[in-house]
């Protein structure tokens, strides 16, 4: 090595030193310091530092996130259900006979009290009708079109603006550390895929959701098509979450985030693996900035997104961390400036 | 910029120039020059050159490969079927009563002629028994263990040594150009996942296959488990291939490789998309180095991996390229030196 090369090496070393450890930026600025933030930072550090005994190879770095109530607002009703209810009006234009058939008749009446009282089997009929009978491409376009204008009743914002800033930071932080971020949702897989890439930076192949049947065929011009069918292939909720994870990913995640009893099995499956594992649950305890519902910890009961006392107790037993929206997040939405 | 920085920049430019365009290596050395090789090189060039009107963004770059007969040998019988037949002997140790129950009785008799005559429903019973009743982890271990010793009857090599070198080059070439390589196989998804990463560099989440049901539950120690069930969720063959692609990937591939009528719908779906698309079919016309079967183009008929004359004609009509093993590949296996 001659002196010239030494000089260059020296410059490179100085340059690298000047941009790395000295200027460490907080990757989770909308998280208050506390146990929740610390558990995320610690987990990522011990699984990615090369000299860590709990190091996880990059190919194995999988983290899964429930969507409704974990990444974005799920109250007063799941966005997909609102989409389906509004979609009934579009369907009725093509099929006017729906006006005389329940439960469509009730939905078309616009009677909010009656709609709120629809039974679960009735809602299933509405979902099946609204989510099938078109090509996968047509469905994707319809959902995107609806999301471009539909607004949340309380916040008067697009639904896609109701993602939690602290969770967006978590998604980016995991990805910056070589983790593949997956959504694992009880919502329809195709519904969530329509916006997950734009809204969360999560591509369609990293969305695991409730799977409706699709049927290959040809249109009238002989062009191959995939038509969405009113048939349930996988209910990606509770035990269906680890099942969906195996079907689509085929690896056990190292970390999982959820917010209800529907996520319990995903967290159990994730944290039962060897090595460092992370299980986290968002508790909605901030009625002022978002919503407050449990019924864990004395919070009001809820039909949408139930965080039971049993889940709260299990979290403690299993070493899962409960995230308090009220105490752990200094900002909730991108537009909700401090 | 001072003179020192200029000198460094100059060195870097010289260094980069010395390793790139001047030393272009053929990415497909076991392919003879011809239409097949050219169609692959041209497709990758026009979809990845930034200034190409047919440029495809990296996130959209998906290429799918059938496995049996496209990436590795499928004659005289699919590897997974051989595994299942041999597995019956293991099952009979735990359940001796199988010795008196057909079709297990025939398999256990070792009578090769009788085994070869087993009906399709009988084979389905054998597959269901051999591929279910254990956790997904146990199954993975069993398959790996079997593949470590089981040998092909003609080549006397491990099955995992019977991948086609030209196709291994294609996989690497696509990946080097930012494509995500997926296997889309009629074989069991979990069976292929057990070796796809080691054998092809394809991770579990990029294997789409025939999906058997799995059931979440708990073992006697209360540990969460996923048990494989004898239930067909998706038959990933023919129209099931584009359906499986949508379920797991959620994007239309830009290129697809297959070798039988079971791959036709995948190629139709792939090449019906806008922009540059590539459809390719491997024709087994080399009885000396591998096998020869069609019945397209006057080749002998086959029950395993049928390349019909109709498919051969459709390929021409649809602009798909037929790969002749005999003429397009100068080497077939890694160990089969020229």
Contacts between the chains, C-beta under 8 A, distances in Angstrom:
chain1	res1	chain2	res2	distance
A	7	B	4	7.8
A	8	B	8	5.7
A	8	B	11	7.2
A	11	B	4	8.0
A	11	B	8	7.1
A	59	B	197	7.7
A	59	B	203	6.0
A	136	B	246	5.9
A	180	B	205	7.8
A	189	B	247	7.6
A	189	B	250	7.5
A	190	B	250	7.6
A	193	B	250	5.2
A	197	B	59	7.7
A	203	B	59	6.0
A	203	B	250	8.0
A	203	B	251	7.9
A	204	B	249	7.0
A	204	B	250	3.1
A	204	B	251	5.6
A	205	B	180	7.8
A	205	B	205	7.7
A	205	B	248	6.9
A	205	B	249	4.8
A	205	B	250	5.7
A	205	B	251	6.7
A	207	B	250	6.8
A	211	B	247	5.9
A	214	B	243	5.2
A	214	B	246	5.6
A	214	B	247	7.2
A	215	B	239	7.5
A	215	B	243	7.2
A	216	B	238	7.9
A	216	B	239	3.4
A	216	B	240	7.5
A	216	B	242	5.0
A	216	B	243	5.5
A	216	B	265	5.7
A	216	B	269	7.2
A	217	B	239	7.4
A	223	B	272	5.7
A	224	B	242	6.9
A	224	B	265	6.8
A	224	B	268	4.6
A	224	B	269	4.8
A	224	B	272	5.1
A	226	B	242	6.0
A	226	B	243	6.7
A	226	B	246	5.4
A	226	B	269	7.5
A	233	B	233	6.7
A	233	B	234	7.7
A	233	B	247	7.5
A	234	B	233	7.7
A	238	B	216	7.9
A	239	B	215	7.4
A	239	B	216	3.3
A	239	B	217	7.4
A	240	B	216	7.5
A	242	B	216	5.0
A	242	B	224	6.9
A	242	B	226	6.0
A	243	B	214	5.2
A	243	B	215	7.2
A	243	B	216	5.5
A	243	B	226	6.7
A	246	B	136	5.9
A	246	B	214	5.6
A	246	B	226	5.4
A	247	B	189	7.6
A	247	B	211	5.9
A	247	B	214	7.2
A	247	B	233	7.5
A	247	B	248	7.7
A	248	B	205	6.9
A	248	B	247	7.7
A	248	B	248	5.5
A	249	B	204	7.0
A	249	B	205	4.8
A	250	B	189	7.5
A	250	B	190	7.5
A	250	B	193	5.2
A	250	B	203	8.0
A	250	B	204	3.1
A	250	B	205	5.7
A	250	B	207	6.8
A	251	B	203	7.9
A	251	B	204	5.6
A	251	B	205	6.7
A	265	B	216	5.7
A	265	B	224	6.8
A	268	B	224	4.6
A	269	B	216	7.3
A	269	B	224	4.8
A	269	B	226	7.5
A	272	B	223	5.7
A	272	B	224	5.1
